[in-house]
Amino acid sequence: MKKAFSDIIERIKEEERKKVWKKIPDWSVLEDIRIPAKINLEQCSSAAAARFKADIAASLTGGSGVISDLTGGLGVDSWALSRVCDTLHYYERDSALLEAARENLSSLGCSNIVFHNEQTGPGSSFEKSALIYADPARRDSSGKKVFLLEDCSPDILTMIPALLEKAPRLLFKLSPMADITMLTERFEGRMSRLWVVSFGGEVKELLCLLERGFNGECSISVVENARTAFEFLPSQEREAVCEYAAGLEVGDHLAEPGAGLLKSGAFKLVCTRFGLEKIDRSTQLYRSATPVDSPMFKSRRIIEILPMCGESIRSIGRRYPQAEVTARNLPISSEALKKKMLVRSGGDKHIYAFSSLHQGRLIAVTVPEDA
């Protein structure tokens, strides 16, 4: 039986609503949310990430004063930021998107937002604010992704001096792919803090705080599910001395860094902070005598250690037909090794293959800490 066209449209709308509620569950109270284009939803912050930025803003401004959002978009960040200030100025060049945001935010009870339908850039006039926030678009006019800061819109690099005259602090959301060392250099010592924000094991964004009059070393925070898990200075990482595991044994614990920690570059400092031993200089895995209790790591117990060779690979495949497989610091990818082992995903086993400084190439079969 053919479905009516109206039924098909309603099903499509329902699927879209589910995507919205998953990313912005706080907006589920809206009976008819307005989203002009699919890309507007794809590019906006999740509600959890927006609330984290609002927490940062509140700590910087005391929860009052004026905040300006130079890249309003669908308004998720503006919605969260408006809750921690007296007045929020929302700027957006797309009039249709602005009207959608105005209607959505009004329905959510955000009555302290002033809307500006204009494209921000060098030469723009802004209100004096306690904090200016921007999430530069990382696509050009043809929709292609761009990677240099000066190619984003607006060009925040050019605007920094003028923005710091209007606000003592600037908070920029940047791509999780951006290089942290490069950002430090491009911001010329003005960046006082950087947050590597990860949700569900995936780095979602980098948040950079620039402050008027600051000229020093930037503090880096690793954030897991809206909680700061680790904070350090790059100089501390450079000066850190780590121990290397002399050997892995059954019963040892293998700690795998999460995406946030890997992005931060704190590979040596965690050894002294958490009592870990690194497996190899270029192998981002760690040995511990006890389970590692930190959201930055996946800690598992080793139940078998084998030298990595053809016989071991075949043996592992026969004895552990269902497991996850990870290859580190080896001339083979995780997926290729998994196929070679004839292992399918699933189960509670996780097989790691890696280069060890003192034992050569190894295969470690691991299970959850509570198994």
VOSE-49607 format. One record per residue: x, y, z of N, C-alpha, C in turn; residue in one letter. Coordinates in steps of 0.001 Angstrom, whole numbers, plus 500000, padded with zeros to 6 digits. Layout:
N
XYZXYZXYZa...
This chain:
371
500851498798500000500000500000500000500885501248500000m500650502165499060501447503371498969501106504330500109k502145504946500628501925505919501689501615507270501076k500724508021501712500383509349501241501605510256501327a501676511236500430502806512161500414502934512877501755f501822513224502352501831513918503644502455513037504728s502200511710504635502786510788505611504306510721505458d504751510735504207506192510702503940506858511963504488i506230513103504241506769514376504725506819514378506252i505757513851506878505709513826508333506804512926508901e507086511787508191508133510894508648509498511576508571r509720512311507487510978513044507323511122514088508431i510025514790508707510056515806509768510364515170511120k509781514000511359509995513317512627511463512906512783e512080512432511687513495512071511730514359513297512016e513997514421511406514739515650511641514585516106513089e513363515971513619513141516360515012513994515521515955r514118514227515664514922513351516512516384513797516522k516886514221515361518262514713515283518441515967516124k517424516842516079517471518079516853517469517773518335v516533516912518755516403516627520189517641515909520725w518302515120519872519519514434520310520649515434520553k520759516425519679521835517403519793521489518529520766k520200518921520774519767520032521633518540519594522434i518688518649523346517515518134524069516772519209524853p517483520260525269516847521335526034515805522084525201d515897521983523892514952522685523014513732521828522660w513618520664523263512488519781522944511148520363523400s511207521405524225509971522061524677509316522863523557v510088523140522499509540523901521381508606523025520554l507409523510520325506448522739519536506825522713518066e507365523813517573507699523886516148509004524653515982d510129523941516145511429524581516032511700524974514585i512301526135514397512607526622513047514088526416512752r514374525682511675515743525464511199515722525665509684i516220526795509200516139527104507759516815526079506857p517966525556507271518706524616506423519367523558507287a519557522380506705520162521255507424521536521604507966k522305522376507203523664522713507614523677523556508878i522591524316509130522518525127510349522554524243511592n521888523087511524521900522151512641523253521465512756l523849521121511609525139520439511611526237521311512208e526166522615511957527241523507512368527072524064513778q525886523972514339525675524567515660526279523706516759c526513524305517912527014523570519081525927522664519629s526335521608520302525366520807521042524987521588522295s523870521221522906523447521908524125524484521753525229a525075520562525338526072520314526385527304521192526194a527761521305524945528931522140524662528614523609524901a527401524033524547526996525427524759526937525758526246a526410524842527039526351525077528490527747525156529087r528681524362528568530056524434529065530643525812528776f530410526337527587530899527676527264530252528719528176k528980528523528492528301529456529399528919529416530786a529328528241531231529997528123532531531315528896532530d532056528805531421533302529563531288532999531052531339i531988531465530574531620532882530520531231533402531902a530454532620532636530023533037533970531214533207534908a532197532311534788533377532407535654534222533631535311s534153534076534056534943535224533618534263536554533911l532941536581533827532197537842533934531430537991535242t531385536924536031530598536981537255529119536795537014g528752536373535800527349536099535497526510537334535244g527151538436534878526398539661534594527075540425533464s526595541626533197527187542454532154526704542085530763g527489542470529764527125542299528354528050541278527700v527454540373526918528210539421526102527777539600524655i528728539561523737528412539656522308528792538355521615s527840537814520843528075536609520034528141537067518581d529347537077518012529538537626516662529076536692515564l528803535437515893528439534437514879527209533668515378t526093534349515492524899533820516154524377532502515631g524303532349514308523833531092513717522465530688514225g522290529401514487521003528891514959520686529391516363l521714529840517103521465530469518387521653529594519614g522225528408519448522391527517520604523385528112521600v524527528621521113525482529257522018524886530528522627d524185531302521819523561532525522327522549532202523422s521781531140523215520797530697524212521470530425525554w522579529684525523523265529348526776523935530582527382a524603531381526551525312532556527053524356533607527614l523158533706527023522189534711527486521744534457528921s521936533250529391521521532896530753522531533328531807r523712533778531366524740534162532334525196535609532115v524316536441531583524643537853531402523363538684531473c523517539989531558522353540875531582521801541090530177d522716541279529211522315541507527816523241540741526889t522668540101525896523478539420524887523188540015523515l524238540391522805524114540902521439524431539768520463h523437539450519647523525538359518670523715538976517290y524786538559516583525058539061515235524968537893514244y524257538116513138524118537089512101523839537757510757e524594537353509716524438537965508391523252537419507617r522862536158507899521767535508507176520446535898507828d519650536684507124518403537197507702517413536088508024s517342535052507180516413533942507435516820533184508690a518124532988508857518627532292510039518405533132511290l518608534439511161518370535330512295516916535269512742l515975535334511789514558535300512151514179533970512793e514774532886512309514517531580512922515032531556514355a516248532084514550516823532129515892516001533021516807a515553534154516280514747535067517086513469534379517580r512805533646516671511563532968517048511832531840518042e512868531020517772513186529912518676513565530417520069n514444531421520113514939531915521396513855532652522173l512979533338521448511852533998522108510940532961522762s510681531859522048509836530794522590510491530109523794s511816530180523862512540529589524991512658530548526172l512083531732526021512073532695527119513305533562527219g514100533636526147515314534475526157514925535907525787c514708536722526794514194538077526561515284539144526624s516517538759526867517602539746527023518547539752525831n518075539305524664518918539226523467518567540348522500i519599541061522037519445542096521018519977541525519711v519140541503518673519511540873517399520036541909516409f521141541562515745521761542433514746521906541638513454h521227542055512413521312541385511113522435542025510296n523659541594510546524803542157509831525963541174509825e526819541327508832528003540483508729529135541138509498q529688540424510447530781540976511233532105540761510512t533018541691510725534326541603510091535160542804510460g536367542911509898537209544083510160536445545359509811p536439546304510718535721547554510484534324547585511064g533813546441511518532480546406512123532488547138513462s531339547657513821531183548350515100530449547433516069s531010547254517261530404546367518256530144547104519555f529235546519520331528941547060521650530082546721522610e530313547611523577531286547294524622530746546132525431k531586545141525690531131543897526312532129543419527358s531634542586528263532517541926529226533237540766528553a532582540202527520533143539067526794532594539070525375l533459538824524412533037538651523019533318537209522620i532310536571522049532421535174521625532278535090520104y533026534169519487532903533963518036533214532520517685a532467532013516744532676530671516181532802530847514670d534002531201514183534162531514512760533779530349511860p533057530656510762532664529631509792533911529102509099a533984527774508989535177527152508410534901526652506997r534067527371506277533796527076504870533815528380504082r534291528288502820534307529483501988532960529670501313d532869530648500427531592530980499787531050529850498922s531930528940498476531481527810497651531177526574498484s531345526682499806531018525558500689532194524653500996g533379524954500462534553524121500719535156524454502081k535674523422502757536284523631504058537588524406503924k537831525296504885539084526040504938539759525725506271v541071525894506330541803525481507515542606526600508163f542972527619507396543716528735507961542761529687508668l543202530242509797542348531151510562541904532345509729l542817532876508914542482534060508119541491533764507003e541288532481506682540321532119505648538923531880506217d538810531828507543537508531631508180536719532944508152c535441532847508418534583534036508411533814534139509719s534002535251510459534880536383510144536353536071510393p537212536936509833538651536785509997539031537334511372d538995536464512385539208536919513757540640537393513994i541600536874513235542987537299513411543134538802513175l542523539264512090542596540680511755541818541523512758t540765540953513325539863541710514189540319541789515643m541293540986516045541647540886517469541942542237518121i542803543092517543543081544376518216541817545199518466p540939545268517457539702546053517611538767545408518623a538695544089518625537810543394519569538278543587521007l539608543572521218540121543745522572539934545170523085l539642546107522189539282547454522633537847547488523144e537018546578522622535603546526523018535351545602524205k536231544623524407536031543660525491537391543222526032a537501543013527347538784542570527907539096541114527623p538059540353527210538259538924526967537530538494525689r538194537622524921537617537064523698537639535544523825l536529534917523497536442533458523529536115532969522127l537018532185521535536837531699520169536670530180520168f535679529713519435535506528277519208536152527951517867k537084526996517882537791526635516661537679525142516387l538055524767515193537961523377514758538802522461515636s538297521259515948539102520296516708540344519843515949p540393520141514643541550519757513828542673520794513899m542400521956514481543415523011514527544625522562515355a545806522977514934547043522623515631547251523583516801d547416523037518005547514523869519209548771524743519186i549892524192518771551124524977518692550972526125517714t550313525852516581550090526892515582549205528002516143m548162527624516896547268528630517478548029529541518429l548894528961519247549684529755520188550528530776519444t551117530352518345551962531253517551551124532327516854e549990531925516274549172532885515518548548533936516419r548245533552517668547642534519518592548695535336519347f549975535112519040551095535947519486551112536168520997e550910535101521768551028535195523210549823535768523924g548765536124523173547570536687523819546653535616524395r546826534355523960545932533277524409546346532821525806m545471533026526768545786532679528155545337531274528520s544254530796527881543760529445528184543227528789526919r543360527484526873542788526705525772542143525453526356l540895525215525978540176524022526419540029523055525245w540454521820525426540215520758524451538942520052524917v537849520283524226536530519844524694536111518563523990v535939517516524784535588516199524246534293515703524874s533418515161524033532181514530524497532090513143523874f531758512153524693531604510801524181532853510250523533g534026510665524024535277510148523482535728510800522190g535076511891521785535434512576520533535640514060520800e536761514599520320537022516027520477536065516799519573v535272517669520184534258518415519442534710519818519063k535506520435519950535920521804519658537100522202520530e537803523233520070538831523890520857538308525269521223l538435525638522485538016526961522937539256527744523348l539428528907522736540607529732522997540192531021523688c540828531335524809540557532567525532541719533527525340l541432534706524786542419535763524631542049536885525592l543069537437526254542802538474527246543628539729526971e542988540868527157543659542147526980544830542265527961r546000542583527442547167542771528288547915541495528624g547378540337528233548068539083528554549183538842527547f550317538391528051551426538009527179552262536984527930n551807535722527874552497534696528640552215533311528112g552386532337528988552203530939528587550749530529528754e550246529859527760548843529449527738548639528159528533c547645528158529393547273526956530136546327526117529284s546556524802529242545740523895528429544937522978529344i543644522893529097542760522030529884542141520968528998s542167519728529454541492518632528771540134518454529446v539071518592528665537710518544529201537004517306528663v536528516471529559535805515265529169534371515367529684e533409515386528752531986515454529111531706516600530076n532216517791529706531967519053530417532679519151531764a533612518251532054534375518328533292535873518383532974r536561519337533585538002519457533368538707518292534033t539379517477533228540034516272533735541523516463533949a542108517439533260543566517590533311543918518994532859f544845519624533561545261520977533209546773521083533339e547415521734532379548876521817532409549368522988531574f550634523296531745551319524282530921552230523543529946l552359524008528726553254523347527764554675523180528299p555156524143529094556510524037529649556617522855530608s555516522545531308555528521386532204555669520088531413q555006520015530270555132518831529417556541518718528853e557119519835528430558476519807527870559491519351528910r559306519762530155560275519461531208560021518125531896e558870517517531643558524516261532324559449515130531902a559755514261532853560562513071532598559692511856532887v559532510983531910558667509824532123559489508536532158c558972507575532867559576506248532921559021505402531773e559855504515531244559402503604530192559292502194530756y558210501516530400557947500180530934559057499213530521a559669498565531525560728497593531239560154496334530610a558907496031530963558269494846530407556820494770530823g555989494227529963554571494039530260554324492597530661l553455492412531648553133491076532120551627490919532248e551187489669532269549781489376532527549429489927533910v548311490615534002547900491231535263548186492713535315g549091493202534438549323494640534344548085495320533763d548054496642533898546937497407533365547440498280532217h546716498267531118547082499031529939546129500223529838l546689501419529815545894502646529768546001503275528386a544863503415527740544805504031526406544260505455526535e545034506478526115544564507858526227543344508097525340p542431508937525836541285509336525042541673510389524033g540723510740523169541003511698522093541411513066522623a540809513483523740541132514793524295542574514886524759g543037513871525460544418513865525932545391513775524759l545075512958523768545935512852522588546048514197521877l544928514916521789544936516220521128545774517223521912k545744517154523231546440518139524065547955518033523956s548461516825523665549905516628523557550613516372524877g549866516139525955550485515873527262550801514389527382a551872513953526773552204512529526716553164512090527831f554033513004528292554991512658529343554485513034530730k553837514175530827553405514703532119552425513777532823l551599513065532055550628512163532686551315511023533428v552549510699533023553281509632533725553524510017535176c553987511241535406554267511672536769552979511975537536t551974512499536843550719512839537524549930511597537939r550004510522537130549180509341537383549995508090537719f551309508239537823552134507086538159552160506031537065g552275506470535812552248505565534672553635505383534069l553796504308533310555005504072532534554630504022531060e555336504793530251555051504823528825555590503545528163k554878503061527172555292501826526496556484502081525578i556449503215524880557516503562523935557421505058523674d558486505657523169558474507105522913557350507507521967r557082506699520962556063507046519966554809506190520058s554709505383521105553510504570521318552697505206522443t551533505759522099550735506452523112549857505456523873q550508504576524606549880503631525521550738503600526785l550108503249527905550810503314529180550566502050530010y551572501685530798551445500573531728551220501116533129r550360500429533884550123500793535267549997499522536101s550458499596537339550335498442538233548930498321538795a548183499435538738546809499454539251545894500079538197t544584499873538297543663500493537340543794502021537350p543670502640536192543793504095536073542401504708536165v542192505486537207540886506082537450540863507519536943d540617507676535669540547509001535058539714508912533788s538829509902533546538033509888532318538859510098531061p540132510463531219540996510672530056541524509366529481m541409508288530242541974507012529816540903505917529767f541136504947528897540423503675528962541405502680529555k541116502226530780542024501334531494541507499904531433s542385498973531039541992497570530896543092496664531454r542694495470531839543622494509532435544135493537531371r545438493285531371546057492393530391545903490942530839i545382490089529947545239488662530269546182487789529436i546813488397528417547759487614527614548690488559526869e549980488171526818550996488922526083551683487973525108i551785488398523839552437487580522818553360488444521967l554458487886521457555255488629520479554452488749519190p554571489858518515553806490037517285554512489332516131m553885488263515644554415487514514509553237486812513842c553491486172512709552425485513511969551706484452512783g552471483663513535551866482608514335550952483179515422e551397484277516069550589484903517116549304485489516537s549422486106515381548247486709514736547207485634514409i547665484509513878546735483420513553546127482818514822r546943482664515845546478482099517109545431482992517767s545691484302517760544740485252518351543393485170517643i543428485108516331542192485046515553541367483806515860g542052482674516074541335481434516379540738481460517790r541500482010518738541074481941520141540181483104520570r540290484208519859539459485380520186538795485879518903y537799485154518401537170485517517125536359486806517177p536039487269518390535250488494518523535957489433519496q536389490576519003537124491533519834537314492826519043a537685493882519759538110495112519107539628495045518944e540143495700517919541582495629517633542131497044517436v543245497327518085543913498623517945545396498406517688t545903499029516637547340498982516317547928500357516578a549037500409517317549694501677517630551183501591517316r551663502618516608553088502734516280553589501495515528n552777501056514567553117499909513733552859500263512267l553536499575511333553313499857509907552068499150509369p551009499105510164549751498501509747548627499187510512i547523499418509854546400500088510498545618499117511378s544810499666512264543982498827513140543029497966512319s542420498555511306541452497816510495542128496711509693e543308497001509144544028495990508365544458494825509256a544899495120510479545304494062511402544099493227511823l542996493889512021541766493181512400541370492179511313k541466492587510058541143491695508944542142490540508864k543390490843509141544424489807509095544207488760510183k543689489215511324543413488294512431542108487521512232m541296487967511263539977487372511025539087487514512265l539178488697512885538411488990514094537256489914513740v536085489658514310534932490547514109534687491361515380r534073492522515227533840493416516356532852492809517344s533007493235518619532083492802519651532786492108520799g532016491788521821532580491097522983533301492055523919g533888491508524975534554492349525965536070492355525836d536602491684524848538058491654524647538486492838523762k539663493366524057540263494395523203541722494003523012h542100493815521756543452493378521414544262494594520958i545392494809521613546286495902521249547570495321520660y547997495883519553549292495531518965550116496817518891a551373496760519316552128498001519439553625497720519522f554393498793519379555846498710519549556193499086520974s557019498241521612557464498474522979558956498789522961s559365499755523771560762500184523775561705499038524143l561318498220525110562214497169525615561849495756525165h560664495564524589560245494207524224559928494045522739q560135495086521953559825494981520531558330495063520278g557882494421519207556467494462518835555686493383519580r554602493818520218553820492923521071552345492948520720l551657491901521160550198491842521123549731491615522555i548820492451523032548274492324524382546759492138524286a546250491092524889544814490856524958544338491409526294v543321492256526275542855492900527499541356492709527701t540947492872528950539534492787529323539225493987530208v537945494318530405537583495417531307538117495175532717p538311496252533451538875496153534794538024495299535724e536716495307535526535844494570536426535536493159535942d536203492753534844535920491403534310536668490344535108a
